[in-house]
């Protein structure tokens, strides 16, 4: 466990600072390591959004409470697992008779296994010899999902818990997913937290727990990835496992290195759960603040258009990330991820409300709303971009049919997928 309510923060193989926790006062602190500050290296690892200042003094935080930040500075709260990972984490702790741990102890469990490149030391060690048995994992996950209201009664083996915890709790998001690494030559599969060398393909796998699901969410997301790539949106290569589990390469494990990544929420402290913070205008302003290339701003515009046309309404601030280039000391837009039809089309919703507003609107987005952002950020040929995205509608339909998505699901989806007018 983290000792004395202090945990070390490492990045690129060196200690950059320490996080402290005052449980009595309910606040956290961060202080840069003096050696790191003196080196003047990586000046922009935490963009100067007014949260983490590059100063030698300890910085105290008491305004980041709630489910999103848990009292931590947003840059480090980004390392914590989200809803599904937290559920597995809770079961893991209960199996060890540990029900009450601090947020720093959670970071100690994340250790060097988290998304991105930030690591926390000392970490709580887990066995390195856990094997991967996909069917066992699916069985355990089914038990967790089906019995989450009474999960204290679930009987799971230590081996299964370790296996699931190691590869299932570090990935963000709501739905079941695991992290694995696949050896490029032998095809050997190992837990995704053990290795980041270029000898492996590093995947996030979104598991289809129900083989008889009427709405095959993972297949739909795969078809969305193919469609985005078809029109030049940058996405990581992906594939289907057993024609049902969606596997996508990790953009935070590339070229044999961990990539330092932060979400828009992690950089700014804008709570993705807050409607006040959640709009594309803020996202474009952040991109300008980070001085990303204009071609990437245009890419962000195309992603926004894609999400509107193809009804990806769950495009919240944690579903937009940026990657740090340590050689150039600057940030760039990450590949797009979590592109999908965000609700079950077979269920009835009165309104498909967007996570990110456009021109102060979350429903009925029209051409004028889109062009207002295009004009403000000097997007070249915005109508041409919109037309290019709309022309991909038949491509998506074709891919869904090729992967045997039912006509009922396709019909319901395309009742909502429409051109912007």
Order of alpha helices (4+ residues) and beta strands (2+ residues): beta-beta-beta-alpha-beta-alpha-alpha-alpha-alpha-beta-alpha-alpha-beta-beta-beta-alpha-beta-beta-beta-beta-beta-alpha-alpha-alpha-beta-beta-alpha-alpha-alpha-alpha
